Structure formats: C-alpha cells, structure tokens
Amino acid sequence: AGKMCTITDIVDQQRVVVDGPASVTGVQRHMMPTKRLSLTDFKSNIVRGAREKALRLALEKDDTMSKWAATSWAKKLKAREVRSNMSDFERFKLMMAKKNRSKVIRKALKAKK
C-alpha cells in the first residue's frame, strides 16, 4: 500500500499484472486486482509484459520517479511514513514545537489588536 508500480499487462477486467520494478520501488511483479490500485497521470511507453530491465530503463528515460516524488500525493505519503516511524520522544518534541508556534502566533495576533 502506498507504493508506486507500473501496470505491465492487463489480465482481465478486474486484474492486472504490476511491476515496480523491484530495484526502484520495491514492488515485485505480481497480479493485483484493479480495485486496490489508484491510477496516476504518469504513463510510460512500454511493450505489453515488459521485463524489469526494460521497465526500469523506460522509467529512467521518462524521469517518472522524480516527477512522482514532486507531487503532493507522494509528499503526503512520505510525511505519513516519517510520522509513523517517529519515537515517543520525537512525537513529544513535535507536540511542544507546535504548542510554541501557536503561542507565538497567538501573541502576535493579540499585539495587533
């Protein structure tokens, strides 16, 4: 969930074959139901059932992964991953920083009135 992959072949109306490639995104080639996919606007010109090497070269040529990393969707996924990997103390420091920031904003707004 939340990983970028490429549809390499369409099996039927409800299933497709996806591939990462694993060296780039960590997704192995496997069959997946279309209901579990979220399509993006990125498209690479590859042949049907392309192997991992051809797929990797096509993604590098189109610069797809850097374009994906620049989208707000990818940034949200990355932020969610960073937050989930925080320790208890890091979450505490984040909470205190947010409190201090809101306190400064509140004081500035009060001073303007």
Jmol script that loads the backbone (N, CA, C; Angstrom):
load data "model"
ATOM      1  N   ALA A   1       0.842  -1.188   0.000  1.00  0.00           N
ATOM      2  CA  ALA A   1       0.000   0.000   0.000  1.00  0.00           C
ATOM      3  C   ALA A   1       0.879   1.242   0.000  1.00  0.00           C
ATOM      4  N   GLY A   2       0.542   2.177  -0.855  1.00  0.00           N
ATOM      5  CA  GLY A   2       1.280   3.424  -0.907  1.00  0.00           C
ATOM      6  C   GLY A   2       2.575   3.354  -1.687  1.00  0.00           C
ATOM      7  N   LYS A   3       2.762   2.316  -2.511  1.00  0.00           N
ATOM      8  CA  LYS A   3       3.979   2.199  -3.305  1.00  0.00           C
ATOM      9  C   LYS A   3       3.658   2.436  -4.769  1.00  0.00           C
ATOM     10  N   MET A   4       4.632   2.946  -5.480  1.00  0.00           N
ATOM     11  CA  MET A   4       4.483   3.222  -6.904  1.00  0.00           C
ATOM     12  C   MET A   4       4.808   1.960  -7.690  1.00  0.00           C
ATOM     13  N   CYS A   5       3.953   1.595  -8.630  1.00  0.00           N
ATOM     14  CA  CYS A   5       4.221   0.463  -9.506  1.00  0.00           C
ATOM     15  C   CYS A   5       3.663   0.770 -10.887  1.00  0.00           C
ATOM     16  N   THR A   6       3.998  -0.073 -11.851  1.00  0.00           N
ATOM     17  CA  THR A   6       3.587   0.134 -13.232  1.00  0.00           C
ATOM     18  C   THR A   6       2.768  -1.055 -13.697  1.00  0.00           C
ATOM     19  N   ILE A   7       1.666  -0.792 -14.374  1.00  0.00           N
ATOM     20  CA  ILE A   7       0.869  -1.869 -14.958  1.00  0.00           C
ATOM     21  C   ILE A   7       1.592  -2.331 -16.214  1.00  0.00           C
ATOM     22  N   THR A   8       2.001  -3.611 -16.231  1.00  0.00           N
ATOM     23  CA  THR A   8       2.720  -4.136 -17.390  1.00  0.00           C
ATOM     24  C   THR A   8       1.829  -4.978 -18.292  1.00  0.00           C
ATOM     25  N   ASP A   9       0.722  -5.493 -17.766  1.00  0.00           N
ATOM     26  CA  ASP A   9      -0.171  -6.313 -18.574  1.00  0.00           C
ATOM     27  C   ASP A   9      -1.558  -6.303 -17.947  1.00  0.00           C
ATOM     28  N   ILE A  10      -2.581  -6.418 -18.791  1.00  0.00           N
ATOM     29  CA  ILE A  10      -3.960  -6.498 -18.316  1.00  0.00           C
ATOM     30  C   ILE A  10      -4.421  -7.934 -18.484  1.00  0.00           C
ATOM     31  N   VAL A  11      -4.782  -8.591 -17.373  1.00  0.00           N
ATOM     32  CA  VAL A  11      -5.205  -9.986 -17.411  1.00  0.00           C
ATOM     33  C   VAL A  11      -6.661 -10.076 -17.834  1.00  0.00           C
ATOM     34  N   ASP A  12      -7.522  -9.417 -17.098  1.00  0.00           N
ATOM     35  CA  ASP A  12      -8.935  -9.323 -17.466  1.00  0.00           C
ATOM     36  C   ASP A  12      -9.470  -8.002 -16.934  1.00  0.00           C
ATOM     37  N   GLN A  13     -10.791  -7.884 -16.874  1.00  0.00           N
ATOM     38  CA  GLN A  13     -11.395  -6.610 -16.499  1.00  0.00           C
ATOM     39  C   GLN A  13     -11.101  -6.222 -15.052  1.00  0.00           C
ATOM     40  N   GLN A  14     -10.795  -7.202 -14.216  1.00  0.00           N
ATOM     41  CA  GLN A  14     -10.619  -6.919 -12.795  1.00  0.00           C
ATOM     42  C   GLN A  14      -9.200  -7.134 -12.278  1.00  0.00           C
ATOM     43  N   ARG A  15      -8.297  -7.670 -13.104  1.00  0.00           N
ATOM     44  CA  ARG A  15      -6.941  -7.959 -12.635  1.00  0.00           C
ATOM     45  C   ARG A  15      -5.900  -7.476 -13.636  1.00  0.00           C
ATOM     46  N   VAL A  16      -4.788  -6.991 -13.095  1.00  0.00           N
ATOM     47  CA  VAL A  16      -3.662  -6.546 -13.921  1.00  0.00           C
ATOM     48  C   VAL A  16      -2.367  -7.099 -13.337  1.00  0.00           C
ATOM     49  N   VAL A  17      -1.343  -7.155 -14.167  1.00  0.00           N
ATOM     50  CA  VAL A  17      -0.010  -7.526 -13.701  1.00  0.00           C
ATOM     51  C   VAL A  17       0.763  -6.231 -13.490  1.00  0.00           C
ATOM     52  N   VAL A  18       1.297  -6.055 -12.284  1.00  0.00           N
ATOM     53  CA  VAL A  18       2.059  -4.849 -11.965  1.00  0.00           C
ATOM     54  C   VAL A  18       3.502  -5.229 -11.667  1.00  0.00           C
ATOM     55  N   ASP A  19       4.385  -4.276 -11.889  1.00  0.00           N
ATOM     56  CA  ASP A  19       5.800  -4.463 -11.602  1.00  0.00           C
ATOM     57  C   ASP A  19       6.343  -3.126 -11.145  1.00  0.00           C
ATOM     58  N   GLY A  20       7.264  -3.134 -10.191  1.00  0.00           N
ATOM     59  CA  GLY A  20       7.783  -1.905  -9.611  1.00  0.00           C
ATOM     60  C   GLY A  20       8.599  -1.047 -10.554  1.00  0.00           C
ATOM     61  N   PRO A  21       9.694  -1.425 -11.036  1.00  0.00           N
ATOM     62  CA  PRO A  21      10.459  -2.638 -10.785  1.00  0.00           C
ATOM     63  C   PRO A  21      11.010  -2.676  -9.360  1.00  0.00           C
ATOM     64  N   ALA A  22      11.316  -3.880  -8.902  1.00  0.00           N
ATOM     65  CA  ALA A  22      11.711  -4.074  -7.506  1.00  0.00           C
ATOM     66  C   ALA A  22      12.971  -3.293  -7.148  1.00  0.00           C
ATOM     67  N   SER A  23      13.877  -3.123  -8.094  1.00  0.00           N
ATOM     68  CA  SER A  23      15.123  -2.399  -7.800  1.00  0.00           C
ATOM     69  C   SER A  23      14.874  -0.908  -7.585  1.00  0.00           C
ATOM     70  N   VAL A  24      13.762  -0.392  -8.098  1.00  0.00           N
ATOM     71  CA  VAL A  24      13.464   1.036  -7.983  1.00  0.00           C
ATOM     72  C   VAL A  24      12.456   1.307  -6.874  1.00  0.00           C
ATOM     73  N   THR A  25      11.351   0.567  -6.850  1.00  0.00           N
ATOM     74  CA  THR A  25      10.271   0.862  -5.908  1.00  0.00           C
ATOM     75  C   THR A  25      10.063  -0.203  -4.841  1.00  0.00           C
ATOM     76  N   GLY A  26      10.666  -1.373  -5.013  1.00  0.00           N
ATOM     77  CA  GLY A  26      10.487  -2.440  -4.040  1.00  0.00           C
ATOM     78  C   GLY A  26       9.256  -3.290  -4.290  1.00  0.00           C
ATOM     79  N   VAL A  27       8.573  -3.091  -5.411  1.00  0.00           N
ATOM     80  CA  VAL A  27       7.378  -3.872  -5.734  1.00  0.00           C
ATOM     81  C   VAL A  27       7.773  -4.968  -6.717  1.00  0.00           C
ATOM     82  N   GLN A  28       7.560  -6.230  -6.320  1.00  0.00           N
ATOM     83  CA  GLN A  28       7.830  -7.356  -7.203  1.00  0.00           C
ATOM     84  C   GLN A  28       6.717  -7.476  -8.234  1.00  0.00           C
ATOM     85  N   ARG A  29       6.982  -8.177  -9.329  1.00  0.00           N
ATOM     86  CA  ARG A  29       5.967  -8.428 -10.351  1.00  0.00           C
ATOM     87  C   ARG A  29       4.928  -9.390  -9.767  1.00  0.00           C
ATOM     88  N   HIS A  30       3.670  -8.971  -9.791  1.00  0.00           N
ATOM     89  CA  HIS A  30       2.592  -9.839  -9.319  1.00  0.00           C
ATOM     90  C   HIS A  30       1.260  -9.368  -9.889  1.00  0.00           C
ATOM     91  N   MET A  31       0.254 -10.226  -9.729  1.00  0.00           N
ATOM     92  CA  MET A  31      -1.076  -9.888 -10.198  1.00  0.00           C
ATOM     93  C   MET A  31      -1.807  -9.146  -9.087  1.00  0.00           C
ATOM     94  N   MET A  32      -2.608  -8.159  -9.477  1.00  0.00           N
ATOM     95  CA  MET A  32      -3.273  -7.321  -8.487  1.00  0.00           C
ATOM     96  C   MET A  32      -4.666  -6.953  -8.991  1.00  0.00           C
ATOM     97  N   PRO A  33      -5.663  -6.948  -8.103  1.00  0.00           N
ATOM     98  CA  PRO A  33      -6.998  -6.504  -8.536  1.00  0.00           C
ATOM     99  C   PRO A  33      -7.016  -4.992  -8.776  1.00  0.00           C
ATOM    100  N   THR A  34      -7.786  -4.577  -9.751  1.00  0.00           N
ATOM    101  CA  THR A  34      -7.834  -3.155 -10.101  1.00  0.00           C
ATOM    102  C   THR A  34      -8.453  -2.323  -8.989  1.00  0.00           C
ATOM    103  N   LYS A  35      -9.257  -2.935  -8.142  1.00  0.00           N
ATOM    104  CA  LYS A  35      -9.877  -2.193  -7.040  1.00  0.00           C
ATOM    105  C   LYS A  35      -8.847  -1.708  -6.030  1.00  0.00           C
ATOM    106  N   ARG A  36      -7.699  -2.363  -5.947  1.00  0.00           N
ATOM    107  CA  ARG A  36      -6.663  -1.973  -4.988  1.00  0.00           C
ATOM    108  C   ARG A  36      -5.685  -0.962  -5.557  1.00  0.00           C
ATOM    109  N   LEU A  37      -5.872  -0.568  -6.814  1.00  0.00           N
ATOM    110  CA  LEU A  37      -4.962   0.372  -7.462  1.00  0.00           C
ATOM    111  C   LEU A  37      -5.538   1.776  -7.473  1.00  0.00           C
ATOM    112  N   SER A  38      -4.672   2.748  -7.411  1.00  0.00           N
ATOM    113  CA  SER A  38      -5.033   4.150  -7.634  1.00  0.00           C
ATOM    114  C   SER A  38      -4.168   4.637  -8.785  1.00  0.00           C
ATOM    115  N   LEU A  39      -4.800   5.032  -9.867  1.00  0.00           N
ATOM    116  CA  LEU A  39      -4.055   5.431 -11.056  1.00  0.00           C
ATOM    117  C   LEU A  39      -3.545   6.861 -10.936  1.00  0.00           C
ATOM    118  N   THR A  40      -2.361   7.084 -11.494  1.00  0.00           N
ATOM    119  CA  THR A  40      -1.777   8.423 -11.549  1.00  0.00           C
ATOM    120  C   THR A  40      -1.833   8.914 -12.994  1.00  0.00           C
ATOM    121  N   ASP A  41      -1.338  10.108 -13.231  1.00  0.00           N
ATOM    122  CA  ASP A  41      -1.326  10.675 -14.578  1.00  0.00           C
ATOM    123  C   ASP A  41      -0.074  10.284 -15.363  1.00  0.00           C
ATOM    124  N   PHE A  42       0.836   9.529 -14.761  1.00  0.00           N
ATOM    125  CA  PHE A  42       2.094   9.197 -15.410  1.00  0.00           C
ATOM    126  C   PHE A  42       1.924   7.985 -16.313  1.00  0.00           C
ATOM    127  N   LYS A  43       2.523   8.062 -17.499  1.00  0.00           N
ATOM    128  CA  LYS A  43       2.420   6.980 -18.468  1.00  0.00           C
ATOM    129  C   LYS A  43       3.773   6.799 -19.134  1.00  0.00           C
ATOM    130  N   SER A  44       4.235   5.556 -19.203  1.00  0.00           N
ATOM    131  CA  SER A  44       5.476   5.236 -19.903  1.00  0.00           C
ATOM    132  C   SER A  44       5.141   4.351 -21.090  1.00  0.00           C
ATOM    133  N   ASN A  45       5.794   4.580 -22.190  1.00  0.00           N
ATOM    134  CA  ASN A  45       5.570   3.759 -23.376  1.00  0.00           C
ATOM    135  C   ASN A  45       6.427   2.505 -23.288  1.00  0.00           C
ATOM    136  N   ILE A  46       5.794   1.397 -22.911  1.00  0.00           N
ATOM    137  CA  ILE A  46       6.472   0.109 -22.820  1.00  0.00           C
ATOM    138  C   ILE A  46       5.644  -0.915 -23.580  1.00  0.00           C
ATOM    139  N   VAL A  47       6.291  -2.017 -23.952  1.00  0.00           N
ATOM    140  CA  VAL A  47       5.554  -3.083 -24.623  1.00  0.00           C
ATOM    141  C   VAL A  47       4.793  -3.888 -23.585  1.00  0.00           C
ATOM    142  N   ARG A  48       3.780  -4.594 -24.034  1.00  0.00           N
ATOM    143  CA  ARG A  48       2.958  -5.392 -23.130  1.00  0.00           C
ATOM    144  C   ARG A  48       3.806  -6.491 -22.494  1.00  0.00           C
ATOM    145  N   GLY A  49       3.747  -6.605 -21.172  1.00  0.00           N
ATOM    146  CA  GLY A  49       4.506  -7.622 -20.450  1.00  0.00           C
ATOM    147  C   GLY A  49       5.998  -7.336 -20.394  1.00  0.00           C
ATOM    148  N   ALA A  50       6.387  -6.085 -20.402  1.00  0.00           N
ATOM    149  CA  ALA A  50       7.804  -5.705 -20.404  1.00  0.00           C
ATOM    150  C   ALA A  50       8.514  -6.257 -19.172  1.00  0.00           C
ATOM    151  N   ARG A  51       9.752  -6.662 -19.381  1.00  0.00           N
ATOM    152  CA  ARG A  51      10.565  -7.180 -18.283  1.00  0.00           C
ATOM    153  C   ARG A  51      11.067  -6.033 -17.409  1.00  0.00           C
ATOM    154  N   GLU A  52      11.682  -6.410 -16.287  1.00  0.00           N
ATOM    155  CA  GLU A  52      12.107  -5.416 -15.304  1.00  0.00           C
ATOM    156  C   GLU A  52      13.141  -4.438 -15.862  1.00  0.00           C
ATOM    157  N   LYS A  53      14.096  -4.933 -16.639  1.00  0.00           N
ATOM    158  CA  LYS A  53      15.149  -4.060 -17.164  1.00  0.00           C
ATOM    159  C   LYS A  53      14.569  -3.026 -18.128  1.00  0.00           C
ATOM    160  N   ALA A  54      13.699  -3.469 -19.032  1.00  0.00           N
ATOM    161  CA  ALA A  54      13.087  -2.546 -19.996  1.00  0.00           C
ATOM    162  C   ALA A  54      12.214  -1.528 -19.277  1.00  0.00           C
ATOM    163  N   LEU A  55      11.509  -1.979 -18.257  1.00  0.00           N
ATOM    164  CA  LEU A  55      10.651  -1.087 -17.481  1.00  0.00           C
ATOM    165  C   LEU A  55      11.483  -0.048 -16.730  1.00  0.00           C
ATOM    166  N   ARG A  56      12.572  -0.498 -16.131  1.00  0.00           N
ATOM    167  CA  ARG A  56      13.451   0.420 -15.394  1.00  0.00           C
ATOM    168  C   ARG A  56      14.037   1.478 -16.329  1.00  0.00           C
ATOM    169  N   LEU A  57      14.465   1.048 -17.513  1.00  0.00           N
ATOM    170  CA  LEU A  57      15.021   1.994 -18.485  1.00  0.00           C
ATOM    171  C   LEU A  57      13.967   2.994 -18.953  1.00  0.00           C
ATOM    172  N   ALA A  58      12.734   2.530 -19.161  1.00  0.00           N
ATOM    173  CA  ALA A  58      11.659   3.431 -19.590  1.00  0.00           C
ATOM    174  C   ALA A  58      11.334   4.447 -18.497  1.00  0.00           C
ATOM    175  N   LEU A  59      11.324   4.002 -17.240  1.00  0.00           N
ATOM    176  CA  LEU A  59      11.048   4.922 -16.133  1.00  0.00           C
ATOM    177  C   LEU A  59      12.162   5.952 -15.991  1.00  0.00           C
ATOM    178  N   GLU A  60      13.413   5.518 -16.176  1.00  0.00           N
ATOM    179  CA  GLU A  60      14.536   6.455 -16.098  1.00  0.00           C
ATOM    180  C   GLU A  60      14.496   7.448 -17.255  1.00  0.00           C
ATOM    181  N   LYS A  61      14.153   6.967 -18.450  1.00  0.00           N
ATOM    182  CA  LYS A  61      14.102   7.834 -19.630  1.00  0.00           C
ATOM    183  C   LYS A  61      13.025   8.903 -19.467  1.00  0.00           C
ATOM    184  N   ASP A  62      11.855   8.508 -18.968  1.00  0.00           N
ATOM    185  CA  ASP A  62      10.751   9.451 -18.788  1.00  0.00           C
ATOM    186  C   ASP A  62      10.885  10.272 -17.513  1.00  0.00           C
ATOM    187  N   ASP A  63      11.849   9.905 -16.649  1.00  0.00           N
ATOM    188  CA  ASP A  63      12.067  10.598 -15.378  1.00  0.00           C
ATOM    189  C   ASP A  63      10.809  10.547 -14.505  1.00  0.00           C
ATOM    190  N   THR A  64      10.135   9.407 -14.536  1.00  0.00           N
ATOM    191  CA  THR A  64       8.849   9.246 -13.862  1.00  0.00           C
ATOM    192  C   THR A  64       8.965   9.314 -12.342  1.00  0.00           C
ATOM    193  N   MET A  65       9.986   8.691 -11.785  1.00  0.00           N
ATOM    194  CA  MET A  65      10.082   8.628 -10.326  1.00  0.00           C
ATOM    195  C   MET A  65      10.336  10.005  -9.707  1.00  0.00           C
ATOM    196  N   SER A  66      11.120  10.847 -10.357  1.00  0.00           N
ATOM    197  CA  SER A  66      11.339  12.187  -9.803  1.00  0.00           C
ATOM    198  C   SER A  66      10.091  13.051  -9.973  1.00  0.00           C
ATOM    199  N   LYS A  67       9.359  12.842 -11.071  1.00  0.00           N
ATOM    200  CA  LYS A  67       8.095  13.560 -11.250  1.00  0.00           C
ATOM    201  C   LYS A  67       7.103  13.137 -10.176  1.00  0.00           C
ATOM    202  N   TRP A  68       7.083  11.836  -9.862  1.00  0.00           N
ATOM    203  CA  TRP A  68       6.186  11.322  -8.822  1.00  0.00           C
ATOM    204  C   TRP A  68       6.564  11.910  -7.467  1.00  0.00           C
ATOM    205  N   ALA A  69       7.862  11.967  -7.173  1.00  0.00           N
ATOM    206  CA  ALA A  69       8.320  12.488  -5.882  1.00  0.00           C
ATOM    207  C   ALA A  69       7.958  13.957  -5.705  1.00  0.00           C
ATOM    208  N   ALA A  70       7.766  14.679  -6.804  1.00  0.00           N
ATOM    209  CA  ALA A  70       7.431  16.103  -6.724  1.00  0.00           C
ATOM    210  C   ALA A  70       5.940  16.351  -6.515  1.00  0.00           C
ATOM    211  N   THR A  71       5.100  15.323  -6.620  1.00  0.00           N
ATOM    212  CA  THR A  71       3.658  15.523  -6.466  1.00  0.00           C
ATOM    213  C   THR A  71       3.286  15.640  -4.996  1.00  0.00           C
ATOM    214  N   SER A  72       2.172  16.292  -4.723  1.00  0.00           N
ATOM    215  CA  SER A  72       1.712  16.437  -3.340  1.00  0.00           C
ATOM    216  C   SER A  72       1.287  15.091  -2.770  1.00  0.00           C
ATOM    217  N   TRP A  73       0.798  14.189  -3.597  1.00  0.00           N
ATOM    218  CA  TRP A  73       0.389  12.854  -3.171  1.00  0.00           C
ATOM    219  C   TRP A  73       1.589  12.103  -2.590  1.00  0.00           C
ATOM    220  N   ALA A  74       2.707  12.119  -3.304  1.00  0.00           N
ATOM    221  CA  ALA A  74       3.912  11.437  -2.839  1.00  0.00           C
ATOM    222  C   ALA A  74       4.455  12.090  -1.573  1.00  0.00           C
ATOM    223  N   LYS A  75       4.374  13.419  -1.503  1.00  0.00           N
ATOM    224  CA  LYS A  75       4.854  14.123  -0.312  1.00  0.00           C
ATOM    225  C   LYS A  75       4.022  13.760   0.910  1.00  0.00           C
ATOM    226  N   LYS A  76       2.701  13.619   0.730  1.00  0.00           N
ATOM    227  CA  LYS A  76       1.832  13.222   1.841  1.00  0.00           C
ATOM    228  C   LYS A  76       2.165  11.814   2.313  1.00  0.00           C
ATOM    229  N   LEU A  77       2.404  10.892   1.364  1.00  0.00           N
ATOM    230  CA  LEU A  77       2.773   9.529   1.736  1.00  0.00           C
ATOM    231  C   LEU A  77       4.094   9.507   2.494  1.00  0.00           C
ATOM    232  N   LYS A  78       5.049  10.307   2.044  1.00  0.00           N
ATOM    233  CA  LYS A  78       6.351  10.375   2.710  1.00  0.00           C
ATOM    234  C   LYS A  78       6.210  10.948   4.121  1.00  0.00           C
ATOM    235  N   ALA A  79       5.393  11.993   4.270  1.00  0.00           N
ATOM    236  CA  ALA A  79       5.184  12.596   5.590  1.00  0.00           C
ATOM    237  C   ALA A  79       4.505  11.608   6.531  1.00  0.00           C
ATOM    238  N   ARG A  80       3.550  10.847   6.009  1.00  0.00           N
ATOM    239  CA  ARG A  80       2.865   9.844   6.828  1.00  0.00           C
ATOM    240  C   ARG A  80       3.845   8.773   7.287  1.00  0.00           C
ATOM    241  N   GLU A  81       4.754   8.372   6.398  1.00  0.00           N
ATOM    242  CA  GLU A  81       5.756   7.368   6.746  1.00  0.00           C
ATOM    243  C   GLU A  81       6.713   7.901   7.809  1.00  0.00           C
ATOM    244  N   VAL A  82       7.126   9.158   7.672  1.00  0.00           N
ATOM    245  CA  VAL A  82       8.037   9.764   8.644  1.00  0.00           C
ATOM    246  C   VAL A  82       7.366   9.839  10.015  1.00  0.00           C
ATOM    247  N   ARG A  83       6.096  10.260  10.034  1.00  0.00           N
ATOM    248  CA  ARG A  83       5.375  10.349  11.311  1.00  0.00           C
ATOM    249  C   ARG A  83       5.203   8.981  11.958  1.00  0.00           C
ATOM    250  N   SER A  84       4.955   7.951  11.160  1.00  0.00           N
ATOM    251  CA  SER A  84       4.748   6.624  11.738  1.00  0.00           C
ATOM    252  C   SER A  84       6.045   6.034  12.280  1.00  0.00           C
ATOM    253  N   ASN A  85       7.186   6.498  11.786  1.00  0.00           N
ATOM    254  CA  ASN A  85       8.471   5.987  12.262  1.00  0.00           C
ATOM    255  C   ASN A  85       9.054   6.807  13.407  1.00  0.00           C
ATOM    256  N   MET A  86       8.317   7.812  13.895  1.00  0.00           N
ATOM    257  CA  MET A  86       8.814   8.636  14.997  1.00  0.00           C
ATOM    258  C   MET A  86       8.785   7.862  16.311  1.00  0.00           C
ATOM    259  N   SER A  87       9.759   8.161  17.165  1.00  0.00           N
ATOM    260  CA  SER A  87       9.757   7.580  18.504  1.00  0.00           C
ATOM    261  C   SER A  87       8.834   8.416  19.397  1.00  0.00           C
ATOM    262  N   ASP A  88       8.619   7.944  20.600  1.00  0.00           N
ATOM    263  CA  ASP A  88       7.747   8.648  21.536  1.00  0.00           C
ATOM    264  C   ASP A  88       8.312  10.032  21.859  1.00  0.00           C
ATOM    265  N   PHE A  89       9.628  10.109  22.056  1.00  0.00           N
ATOM    266  CA  PHE A  89      10.252  11.384  22.388  1.00  0.00           C
ATOM    267  C   PHE A  89      10.170  12.359  21.216  1.00  0.00           C
ATOM    268  N   GLU A  90      10.330  11.854  19.988  1.00  0.00           N
ATOM    269  CA  GLU A  90      10.214  12.725  18.813  1.00  0.00           C
ATOM    270  C   GLU A  90       8.798  13.270  18.672  1.00  0.00           C
ATOM    271  N   ARG A  91       7.801  12.434  18.969  1.00  0.00           N
ATOM    272  CA  ARG A  91       6.408  12.914  18.935  1.00  0.00           C
ATOM    273  C   ARG A  91       6.184  13.982  19.997  1.00  0.00           C
ATOM    274  N   PHE A  92       6.799  13.809  21.171  1.00  0.00           N
ATOM    275  CA  PHE A  92       6.691  14.801  22.240  1.00  0.00           C
ATOM    276  C   PHE A  92       7.329  16.121  21.812  1.00  0.00           C
ATOM    277  N   LYS A  93       8.520  16.057  21.203  1.00  0.00           N
ATOM    278  CA  LYS A  93       9.190  17.275  20.742  1.00  0.00           C
ATOM    279  C   LYS A  93       8.355  17.982  19.676  1.00  0.00           C
ATOM    280  N   LEU A  94       7.729  17.219  18.793  1.00  0.00           N
ATOM    281  CA  LEU A  94       6.873  17.803  17.762  1.00  0.00           C
ATOM    282  C   LEU A  94       5.670  18.497  18.393  1.00  0.00           C
ATOM    283  N   MET A  95       5.070  17.861  19.395  1.00  0.00           N
ATOM    284  CA  MET A  95       3.925  18.460  20.077  1.00  0.00           C
ATOM    285  C   MET A  95       4.322  19.778  20.741  1.00  0.00           C
ATOM    286  N   MET A  96       5.477  19.802  21.406  1.00  0.00           N
ATOM    287  CA  MET A  96       5.928  21.017  22.072  1.00  0.00           C
ATOM    288  C   MET A  96       6.243  22.119  21.051  1.00  0.00           C
ATOM    289  N   ALA A  97       6.822  21.760  19.923  1.00  0.00           N
ATOM    290  CA  ALA A  97       7.116  22.751  18.882  1.00  0.00           C
ATOM    291  C   ALA A  97       5.825  23.354  18.331  1.00  0.00           C
ATOM    292  N   LYS A  98       4.808  22.515  18.135  1.00  0.00           N
ATOM    293  CA  LYS A  98       3.519  23.019  17.644  1.00  0.00           C
ATOM    294  C   LYS A  98       2.870  23.938  18.672  1.00  0.00           C
ATOM    295  N   LYS A  99       2.989  23.584  19.952  1.00  0.00           N
ATOM    296  CA  LYS A  99       2.433  24.436  21.011  1.00  0.00           C
ATOM    297  C   LYS A  99       3.132  25.791  21.038  1.00  0.00           C
ATOM    298  N   ASN A 100       4.457  25.772  20.963  1.00  0.00           N
ATOM    299  CA  ASN A 100       5.218  27.025  20.975  1.00  0.00           C
ATOM    300  C   ASN A 100       4.891  27.885  19.762  1.00  0.00           C
ATOM    301  N   ARG A 101       4.747  27.261  18.597  1.00  0.00           N
ATOM    302  CA  ARG A 101       4.413  28.008  17.385  1.00  0.00           C
ATOM    303  C   ARG A 101       3.046  28.667  17.521  1.00  0.00           C
ATOM    304  N   SER A 102       2.066  27.925  18.031  1.00  0.00           N
ATOM    305  CA  SER A 102       0.730  28.512  18.182  1.00  0.00           C
ATOM    306  C   SER A 102       0.729  29.610  19.243  1.00  0.00           C
ATOM    307  N   LYS A 103       1.577  29.475  20.262  1.00  0.00           N
ATOM    308  CA  LYS A 103       1.675  30.513  21.294  1.00  0.00           C
ATOM    309  C   LYS A 103       2.230  31.807  20.703  1.00  0.00           C
ATOM    310  N   VAL A 104       3.260  31.691  19.872  1.00  0.00           N
ATOM    311  CA  VAL A 104       3.857  32.864  19.221  1.00  0.00           C
ATOM    312  C   VAL A 104       2.844  33.530  18.296  1.00  0.00           C
ATOM    313  N   ILE A 105       2.110  32.742  17.539  1.00  0.00           N
ATOM    314  CA  ILE A 105       1.094  33.290  16.629  1.00  0.00           C
ATOM    315  C   ILE A 105       0.001  33.995  17.417  1.00  0.00           C
ATOM    316  N   ARG A 106      -0.431  33.369  18.509  1.00  0.00           N
ATOM    317  CA  ARG A 106      -1.478  33.961  19.340  1.00  0.00           C
ATOM    318  C   ARG A 106      -1.022  35.300  19.914  1.00  0.00           C
ATOM    319  N   LYS A 107       0.238  35.368  20.392  1.00  0.00           N
ATOM    320  CA  LYS A 107       0.769  36.619  20.935  1.00  0.00           C
ATOM    321  C   LYS A 107       0.846  37.698  19.866  1.00  0.00           C
ATOM    322  N   ALA A 108       1.267  37.325  18.667  1.00  0.00           N
ATOM    323  CA  ALA A 108       1.383  38.297  17.575  1.00  0.00           C
ATOM    324  C   ALA A 108       0.014  38.834  17.179  1.00  0.00           C
ATOM    325  N   LEU A 109      -0.975  37.967  17.143  1.00  0.00           N
ATOM    326  CA  LEU A 109      -2.329  38.415  16.802  1.00  0.00           C
ATOM    327  C   LEU A 109      -2.912  39.302  17.897  1.00  0.00           C
ATOM    328  N   LYS A 110      -2.596  38.971  19.145  1.00  0.00           N
ATOM    329  CA  LYS A 110      -3.084  39.768  20.266  1.00  0.00           C
ATOM    330  C   LYS A 110      -2.441  41.153  20.251  1.00  0.00           C
ATOM    331  N   ALA A 111      -1.172  41.222  19.877  1.00  0.00           N
ATOM    332  CA  ALA A 111      -0.462  42.502  19.834  1.00  0.00           C
ATOM    333  C   ALA A 111      -1.002  43.400  18.726  1.00  0.00           C
ATOM    334  N   LYS A 112      -1.506  42.815  17.650  1.00  0.00           N
ATOM    335  CA  LYS A 112      -2.057  43.605  16.547  1.00  0.00           C
ATOM    336  C   LYS A 112      -3.382  44.250  16.917  1.00  0.00           C
ATOM    337  N   LYS A 113      -4.130  43.654  17.825  1.00  0.00           N
ATOM    338  CA  LYS A 113      -5.449  44.185  18.201  1.00  0.00           C
ATOM    339  C   LYS A 113      -5.372  45.408  19.036  1.00  0.00           C
TER     340      LYS A 113
END
end "model"
wireframe off; spacefill off
backbone 0.3
color backbone group
